[in-house]
Amino acid sequence: MERDLRQLFGTDGIRGVANKDLTPEFVLNVGKSVAKFLNLSSKIEINKQGVRKKNLKILIGKDTRPSGDFLEAALAAGIMSSGCDVYSAGVLSTPGTAMLSKILGMDGAIVISASHNPLEDNGIKIFKQNGVKLTNEEEEKLEDLILKNGNFNEDEIIGLDIGRLQKVENALEIYINHIIKDFCLNLDGLKIAVDCANGATSITVPKVLEMFGAKVIKYNTDIYSGLINKNCGSTHPEFLQKIVKESGADLGFSYDGDGDRVIGCDRFSRILDGDVLMAFSAIEMKKNNMLKNNSIVTTIMANYGFEKAMADNGIKVYKTKVGDRYVLEKMLENDVIIGGEQSGHIIFRNYSDIGDGLLSTLTFLNFLLKSNINPDEVYDVIEHYPQELRNLRVKNKNHIMQSEQLKQKIKEAEKLLQNEGKIVVRSSGTEPLIRVMVEAQTIELVRDIQEDLCAFINSLN
């Protein structure tokens, strides 16, 4: 396996506790480094005197965490002091910010968010031109600049060369109008419950679904509460099940704090995770000759039932390690237009190169309406192998993951599966956790294997 040389970046950006790991001083340096990185990687127009003709433009969006304000100020200061202009979009989802940067012709974008992490955490996600995430190699180059602590040995930027700050007043409207133009949905008579995790989709999702005629029962849409992801959102499906049942909704959808993932729920409290939503969409796309190369991309976490359903429908499955940018890389490599993760990151590449919870919701509803399939039947599009995930908080995740004893223990456990199911033990890219996922033909076998593995990992801790 190729060694990951990045030090600051995890699965999705730089993350840490705001004002502890992500201090104003550190984030100021990140801002200066991002400006330097984008300057180096952009095609800068130079006049006859050897001076660039215009400042690069960098868009900043953020989720609803209170710490986003001081982090944005520090980032903006670093960027402007490096001679780039900052455009502030305010509270806007990660996919919304990426899409807006492309629409407005920005040279790069930054999202201040820790996605589904707790309130105290925050993060910095960087996009290059056209709202595209950085590759591992590009993140390594950016890290080198950050670790130099802003010492780039350049001439001082003063006077008119200093960057300026501008607010994008209608950011939300631009994003919404761009999203809805490709859909002609009639959701009249459909009752939908939504859990917006008190995050970046709190205004957008209810507004858009109501625009298409749905009766929307909204929960966790307080962007000032500071309760982002607290016992709600896509990582707490039990809350979605509760509100769908209590509201008598036909369907429910739940989003994470920065809005790049979605999971659904039917009226029988059955969760429609990313596997289900992708499988249903891919099958419908194939029926309508829309599934390019009859292929789909998923990760090693996908349920075995998903793989069987795709095989039964003649759809080729490509698999990657966990992370939506790895999914996108595989999609681009094999010219695939749908891919994603069980967690609800779904990429419909004919619309966007990034997972977008709202876009995924509209796309799924579009296929559902056109198919005339009852929402109650969607869950059964795949066979659901019992699967459980446990997160173990550890002192040194890298030490544990390098253990040869653990690797041998996993090999022994895999023999019990008899080639049906899987065991995935991996470290979190954003937290000090080891994630242990076990899938098997019976829940009893799942729990036996998981208990044994977790006890072994704890003994290494």
C-alpha positions in Angstrom: 0.0 0.0 0.0 1.3 3.5 -0.9 2.4 5.4 2.1 0.5 8.6 2.8 3.1 11.3 3.4 0.7 14.1 4.5 1.0 15.4 8.0 -1.7 18.0 8.4 -4.4 16.7 6.0 -6.8 13.9 6.9 -9.5 12.2 4.8 -11.1 15.6 4.1 -9.1 18.7 4.9 -7.3 19.9 8.0 -9.2 19.4 11.2 -8.8 19.9 14.9 -10.3 21.6 17.9 -11.0 25.3 17.1 -8.8 27.7 19.1 -6.7 24.8 20.4 -5.4 23.0 17.3 -6.7 25.5 14.8 -5.4 28.7 16.4 -5.7 32.2 14.7 -2.0 32.2 14.2 -1.9 28.8 12.5 -4.9 29.6 10.3 -3.4 32.9 9.3 -0.4 30.9 8.0 -2.8 28.5 6.2 -4.4 31.5 4.5 -1.0 32.8 3.3 0.0 29.3 2.2 -3.2 28.7 0.3 -2.7 32.0 -1.5 0.9 31.1 -2.4 -0.1 27.6 -3.5 -2.9 28.9 -5.8 -0.6 31.6 -7.2 1.9 28.9 -8.1 -0.6 26.6 -9.7 -2.7 29.2 -11.5 -2.1 30.8 -14.9 -1.3 34.4 -13.8 -1.5 37.1 -16.4 1.7 39.2 -16.4 1.9 42.7 -18.0 5.0 44.1 -19.9 6.5 45.3 -16.6 6.4 41.8 -15.2 3.6 42.5 -12.8 0.5 40.4 -12.6 -2.6 42.1 -14.0 -5.1 41.0 -11.4 -5.3 39.5 -7.9 -6.5 35.9 -7.6 -10.0 35.5 -6.2 -10.6 33.0 -3.4 -14.1 32.2 -2.1 -14.7 31.3 1.5 -17.8 29.5 2.8 -18.5 28.0 6.2 -20.9 25.9 8.3 -22.8 27.2 11.3 -20.1 26.6 14.0 -19.4 29.8 16.1 -15.7 29.3 15.6 -16.2 29.7 11.8 -16.2 33.5 12.3 -12.7 33.9 13.8 -11.3 31.2 11.5 -12.7 33.0 8.4 -11.2 36.3 9.7 -7.7 34.7 10.2 -7.8 32.9 6.8 -9.0 36.1 5.0 -6.2 38.1 6.6 -3.6 35.6 5.5 -4.9 35.5 2.0 -5.3 39.3 1.5 -1.8 39.9 3.0 -0.5 37.7 0.2 -2.1 39.8 -2.5 -5.3 37.8 -3.2 -8.9 39.0 -3.0 -11.3 37.2 -0.7 -15.0 36.7 -1.4 -17.1 35.7 1.6 -20.2 33.6 0.9 -21.2 33.3 4.6 -23.0 30.1 5.7 -23.0 27.8 2.7 -22.6 24.1 2.3 -19.4 22.5 1.2 -20.8 21.5 -2.2 -22.6 24.9 -2.5 -19.3 26.7 -2.0 -17.4 24.5 -4.5 -20.2 25.0 -7.0 -20.4 28.8 -6.4 -16.7 29.1 -6.9 -17.0 27.5 -10.3 -20.0 29.7 -11.3 -18.3 32.9 -10.2 -15.0 32.0 -11.9 -13.0 31.9 -8.7 -9.4 30.8 -8.7 -10.0 28.7 -5.6 -12.2 28.2 -2.6 -12.1 27.3 1.1 -14.8 25.8 3.3 -14.5 26.2 7.0 -16.2 23.1 8.4 -15.6 19.8 10.3 -18.5 18.1 8.5 -20.1 15.7 10.9 -17.7 16.2 13.7 -18.8 17.8 17.1 -19.2 21.5 17.6 -15.8 22.0 19.2 -14.0 20.8 16.1 -13.6 22.7 12.9 -11.7 22.2 9.7 -10.4 23.8 6.5 -11.2 22.2 3.1 -9.4 23.6 0.1 -10.5 23.6 -3.5 -8.6 24.7 -6.6 -10.2 26.2 -9.7 -13.6 24.9 -10.8 -14.4 23.7 -7.2 -12.1 20.6 -7.5 -10.6 19.1 -4.3 -6.8 18.8 -4.1 -5.1 15.5 -4.7 -2.8 13.9 -2.1 0.2 15.2 -3.9 -1.1 18.7 -4.1 -1.9 18.6 -0.3 1.7 17.5 0.3 2.9 20.6 -1.6 0.5 22.9 0.3 1.7 21.3 3.6 5.3 22.1 2.7 4.3 25.8 2.4 2.3 25.7 5.7 5.2 24.1 7.6 7.4 27.0 6.4 5.2 29.2 8.6 4.7 31.8 5.9 8.4 32.3 5.2 8.4 32.3 1.4 11.3 34.9 0.9 9.1 37.1 -1.3 9.0 40.9 -1.8 6.6 42.7 0.5 3.0 43.1 -0.7 2.0 46.7 0.1 -0.3 49.5 -1.1 -2.6 48.6 -4.0 -1.2 45.1 -4.2 -2.9 44.0 -1.0 -6.0 41.9 -1.4 -9.5 43.2 -0.7 -12.5 41.6 1.0 -16.0 41.4 -0.7 -19.2 39.8 0.5 -21.2 37.7 -1.9 -24.6 39.0 -0.9 -26.7 36.5 -2.9 -24.6 33.4 -2.6 -27.5 31.1 -1.5 -29.7 32.3 -4.3 -27.1 31.7 -6.9 -26.5 28.2 -5.7 -30.2 27.3 -5.4 -31.0 28.7 -8.9 -28.1 26.7 -10.4 -29.3 23.5 -8.6 -32.9 23.6 -9.5 -32.6 24.5 -13.2 -32.0 20.9 -14.2 -35.0 19.5 -12.4 -38.7 19.6 -13.2 -40.2 17.9 -10.1 -43.8 17.8 -9.0 -43.7 16.8 -5.3 -47.3 17.8 -4.6 -48.9 15.4 -2.1 -45.5 14.1 -0.9 -44.8 14.7 2.8 -41.1 14.9 3.6 -39.4 15.2 7.0 -35.9 16.7 7.0 -33.2 16.8 9.6 -30.7 19.5 8.7 -28.3 18.9 11.7 -28.5 22.6 12.6 -25.9 23.0 9.8 -25.3 24.5 6.4 -28.4 23.0 4.7 -30.8 24.4 7.3 -32.2 27.0 5.0 -31.5 25.5 1.6 -33.1 22.0 1.8 -36.5 23.0 3.2 -36.7 25.9 0.8 -35.9 23.9 -2.3 -38.2 21.0 -1.5 -41.1 23.4 -0.8 -40.3 25.1 -4.2 -41.1 21.8 -5.9 -44.4 21.4 -4.0 -43.5 19.0 -1.1 -45.0 19.4 2.3 -41.9 19.7 4.4 -41.6 19.0 8.1 -38.3 20.5 9.2 -36.1 19.7 12.2 -32.8 21.0 13.4 -32.7 24.1 11.3 -31.4 26.6 13.9 -28.2 28.0 12.5 -27.5 30.1 15.6 -28.0 27.4 18.2 -24.5 26.0 18.2 -26.0 22.5 18.2 -24.6 21.4 14.9 -24.6 17.6 14.6 -25.6 17.2 18.3 -27.5 13.9 18.4 -28.9 14.7 14.9 -27.9 14.7 11.3 -26.8 11.8 9.0 -24.6 10.2 11.6 -27.6 9.8 13.9 -30.2 7.9 11.8 -32.2 7.1 14.9 -33.4 10.7 15.0 -34.5 10.5 11.4 -36.4 7.3 12.1 -38.1 9.0 15.0 -39.2 12.1 13.2 -40.5 10.2 10.1 -42.6 8.0 12.3 -44.0 10.8 14.5 -44.7 13.2 11.6 -46.3 10.5 9.4 -44.1 11.5 6.5 -43.8 9.5 3.3 -40.0 9.9 3.3 -37.3 11.5 5.4 -33.9 12.9 4.6 -31.0 13.7 7.0 -27.9 15.7 6.2 -24.6 16.3 7.9 -23.3 19.7 9.2 -21.7 20.8 5.9 -24.3 19.3 3.6 -22.2 17.0 1.4 -24.0 13.8 2.5 -27.6 12.6 2.8 -29.3 9.5 4.0 -33.0 8.7 3.7 -35.7 6.9 5.6 -39.0 5.3 4.5 -42.3 5.4 6.5 -41.4 2.0 8.0 -38.3 3.5 9.7 -36.0 1.7 7.3 -32.8 3.6 6.6 -32.0 4.3 2.9 -28.3 4.8 3.2 -25.9 5.6 0.4 -25.8 2.0 -0.8 -29.6 2.0 -1.3 -29.8 5.5 -2.8 -27.0 4.7 -5.2 -28.2 1.2 -6.2 -31.7 2.5 -6.9 -30.4 5.5 -8.9 -27.9 3.3 -10.9 -30.6 0.7 -11.8 -33.0 3.5 -13.0 -30.2 5.1 -14.9 -29.4 1.9 -16.7 -33.1 1.3 -17.5 -33.1 4.8 -19.2 -29.8 4.4 -21.0 -28.2 7.0 -18.8 -25.6 4.9 -17.0 -22.3 5.6 -18.8 -20.2 2.4 -19.2 -22.7 0.5 -17.1 -20.5 1.2 -14.1 -20.6 2.6 -10.6 -17.9 3.4 -8.0 -18.1 2.7 -4.3 -15.8 2.1 -1.4 -14.7 -0.9 0.6 -17.5 -0.1 3.1 -20.3 -1.0 0.7 -22.7 -3.7 1.8 -22.2 -7.0 0.1 -25.9 -6.8 -0.9 -25.1 -3.7 -2.9 -22.5 -5.6 -4.9 -24.9 -8.5 -5.5 -27.6 -6.1 -6.7 -25.3 -4.4 -9.1 -24.1 -7.8 -10.5 -27.7 -9.0 -10.9 -28.4 -5.9 -13.0 -25.2 -6.1 -15.1 -23.6 -3.1 -13.5 -19.8 -3.2 -13.0 -18.6 -2.0 -9.5 -15.2 -0.3 -9.0 -14.1 0.0 -5.3 -11.8 2.4 -3.6 -10.7 3.2 -0.1 -12.9 5.4 2.1 -13.1 9.1 1.0 -15.2 10.8 -1.6 -12.2 12.2 -3.4 -10.9 8.7 -4.0 -14.3 7.8 -5.4 -14.0 10.8 -7.8 -10.5 9.8 -8.9 -11.8 6.3 -9.8 -14.8 7.8 -11.5 -12.6 10.0 -13.7 -10.2 7.2 -14.4 -12.9 4.9 -15.7 -15.4 7.5 -17.1 -18.1 6.7 -14.6 -20.9 9.2 -13.8 -22.2 7.9 -10.5 -20.3 6.9 -7.4 -20.2 7.4 -3.6 -20.2 6.0 -0.1 -22.5 4.2 2.2 -22.3 7.2 4.5 -24.3 9.3 2.0 -21.6 11.0 0.0 -22.9 10.5 -3.6 -21.5 12.1 -6.7 -23.6 12.5 -9.8 -20.8 13.7 -12.1 -23.2 14.9 -14.8 -24.1 17.6 -12.3 -21.1 18.0 -10.0 -17.7 16.6 -9.1 -18.5 16.7 -5.4 -21.0 15.0 -3.1 -24.0 17.2 -2.5 -26.7 16.1 -0.1 -29.4 18.4 -1.7 -28.5 17.5 -5.2 -28.5 13.8 -4.3 -32.0 14.2 -2.8 -33.4 15.9 -5.9 -31.8 13.3 -8.2 -33.2 10.4 -6.2 -36.7 11.9 -6.1 -36.5 12.5 -9.8 -35.8 8.9 -10.5 -38.4 7.8 -8.0 -41.2 9.9 -9.6 -40.3 8.8 -13.1 -40.1 5.1 -12.2 -43.6 5.2 -10.6 -42.1 2.9 -7.9 -43.7 3.3 -4.4 -41.3 4.8 -1.9 -41.9 1.8 0.3 -40.2 -0.5 -2.2 -36.9 1.3 -2.5 -35.3 -0.3 0.6 -35.6 -3.8 -1.0 -33.6 -2.8 -4.0 -30.6 -4.5 -2.3 -30.3 -7.4 0.1 -29.1 -6.0 3.4 -26.3 -8.1 5.0 -26.0 -7.5 8.8 -23.4 -4.9 9.3 -22.2 -3.0 12.3 -19.6 -0.3 12.8 -17.9 0.4 16.1 -15.6 3.4 16.9 -12.8 2.8 19.4 -11.1 5.9 20.9 -7.4 5.2 21.1 -4.1 6.8 22.1 -2.1 6.1 19.0 -4.1 5.0 16.0 -1.0 4.7 13.8 0.8 2.4 16.2 -2.3 0.1 16.4 -2.8 0.1 12.6 0.8 -1.0 12.0 0.5 -4.0 14.4 1.3 -7.3 12.6 -0.6 -9.1 15.4 -3.7 -7.2 14.4 -3.3 -8.0 10.8 -3.0 -11.7 11.6 -6.1 -11.4 13.9 -8.1 -9.9 11.0 -7.0 -12.7 8.6 -8.2 -15.4 11.1 -11.5 -13.7 11.5 -12.1 -13.3 7.8 -12.0 -17.1 7.4 -15.2 -17.3 9.4 -17.1 -15.2 6.7 -16.7 -17.9 4.0 -16.4 -15.2 1.3 -19.7 -13.6 2.1 -19.3 -10.3 4.0 -16.2 -8.3 5.0 -14.1 -6.9 7.8 -12.8 -3.4 7.6 -10.5 -2.0 10.3 -9.3 1.5 9.6 -8.2 4.6 11.4 -10.3 7.7 11.2 -8.8 10.4 9.0 -10.2 13.2 11.3 -10.3 11.8 14.9 -8.3 9.6 17.2 -10.4 6.6 16.4 -10.1 3.1 15.1 -13.2 2.1 13.1 -14.2 -1.6 13.2 -16.8 -2.7 10.6 -17.9 -6.3 10.4 -20.4 -7.6 7.9 -21.6 -11.3 7.7 -24.5 -13.5 6.9 -26.0 -13.3 10.4 -26.0 -10.7 13.1 -24.7 -13.2 15.6 -21.6 -13.8 13.6 -21.1 -10.1 13.1 -21.2 -9.4 16.8 -19.0 -12.4 17.8 -16.3 -11.2 15.4 -16.6 -7.6 16.3 -16.4 -8.2 20.1 -13.3 -10.3 19.6 -11.5 -7.7 17.4 -12.5 -4.8 19.5 -11.2 -6.5 22.7 -7.9 -7.3 20.9 -7.5 -3.6 19.7 -8.2 -2.4 23.2 -5.4 -4.7 24.5 -3.0 -2.9 22.1 -4.1 0.5 23.3 
